[in-house]
């Protein structure tokens, strides 16, 4: 299965690379310094970030996490903009996280049944 890919535009490529790797745990797999873009992976989610003016509407990267409440608390402690943890029918928890340019990333935790 190939990874899911989402593109985000960011104003500062170096700052965005640091945010995604240091705060969200992505691994950088490619950097085109001259072209001003990078590819990053977290599990099955692959994103590309390119320097430019961020779009109002774009795709949303979804990243699986083991414990969304722990991640929400950790990210809030690191001054990352996060939304409210939502629980969907006891099946899944979701959390919106925003990068420094306002791009939305969704964290997801699948809940065990039974």
PEDA-V237486 format. One record per residue. N is the residue number from 1. PSI is psi in degrees with one decimal (* if undefined). BURIAL is # if it has 9 or more other C-alpha atoms within 8 Angstrom, else .. D_CENTER is the distance of its C-alpha to the mean C-alpha in Angstrom with 1 decimal. Layout:
[[N PSI BURIAL D_CENTER] [N PSI BURIAL D_CENTER]]
This chain:
[[1 129.3 . 20.0] [2 152.8 . 17.9] [3 155.7 . 14.1] [4 139.2 . 12.4] [5 136.6 # 11.5] [6 139.3 # 9.8] [7 136.4 # 11.0] [8 142.7 # 10.1] [9 138.3 # 13.0] [10 150.6 # 12.9] [11 -32.6 # 16.2] [12 103.4 . 16.1] [13 -43.9 # 14.8] [14 -43.8 . 15.7] [15 -40.4 . 14.0] [16 -41.8 # 10.7] [17 -43.9 # 11.2] [18 -42.7 # 12.1] [19 -51.4 # 9.2] [20 -36.1 # 6.7] [21 -46.7 # 9.6] [22 -41.4 . 11.3] [23 -38.2 # 9.2] [24 -4.6 . 6.3] [25 18.6 . 8.8] [26 154.9 # 8.0] [27 127.3 . 11.5] [28 126.1 # 12.8] [29 -12.5 . 15.3] [30 141.3 . 16.8] [31 124.4 # 17.6] [32 89.1 . 20.0] [33 -37.4 . 21.1] [34 -41.7 . 23.8] [35 -8.6 . 21.8] [36 50.6 # 19.0] [37 160.8 # 16.0] [38 154.8 # 14.0] [39 135.5 # 12.5] [40 149.9 # 9.9] [41 142.3 # 9.7] [42 102.4 # 8.5] [43 -125.5 . 11.3] [44 -4.2 # 12.0] [45 124.7 # 8.8] [46 130.4 # 9.6] [47 158.1 # 8.3] [48 136.8 # 10.8] [49 133.6 # 10.9] [50 140.7 # 14.5] [51 131.5 # 16.5] [52 -178.9 . 17.9] [53 123.8 . 17.9] [54 145.1 # 14.8] [55 151.6 . 15.7] [56 -40.8 . 16.2] [57 131.7 . 15.2] [58 173.0 . 12.8] [59 165.6 . 11.1] [60 122.6 . 8.1] [61 134.9 # 5.7] [62 125.8 # 6.7] [63 124.9 # 6.4] [64 135.9 # 9.9] [65 156.6 # 11.0] [66 -39.7 . 14.7] [67 101.4 . 15.2] [68 -33.4 # 13.0] [69 -38.8 . 15.7] [70 -43.8 . 15.7] [71 -42.2 # 12.0] [72 -45.9 # 12.6] [73 -43.8 . 15.7] [74 -47.1 . 14.4] [75 -39.6 # 11.7] [76 -39.2 # 14.5] [77 -21.3 . 16.8] [78 17.4 . 14.8] [79 34.2 . 15.0] [80 138.6 # 11.4] [81 118.3 # 11.7] [82 154.8 # 11.0] [83 -152.2 . 13.0] [84 141.1 . 15.4] [85 125.3 # 15.1] [86 137.0 . 16.7] [87 128.0 # 18.8] [88 103.5 . 19.9] [89 34.3 . 23.4] [90 10.4 . 23.0] [91 -36.5 # 21.0] [92 148.3 # 17.3] [93 141.5 # 15.3] [94 149.0 # 12.3] [95 126.1 # 10.4] [96 133.2 # 8.8] [97 143.3 # 6.9] [98 131.4 # 7.7] [99 173.2 # 7.5] [100 -18.2 . 11.2] [101 5.4 . 12.0] [102 3.9 . 11.1] [103 136.1 # 8.5] [104 131.8 # 7.1] [105 138.2 # 4.0] [106 122.6 # 6.3] [107 143.0 # 7.2] [108 137.1 # 10.5] [109 118.5 # 13.7] [110 131.7 # 16.7] [111 142.1 . 19.9] [112 144.5 . 23.0] [113 142.6 . 26.0] [114 * . 29.3]]
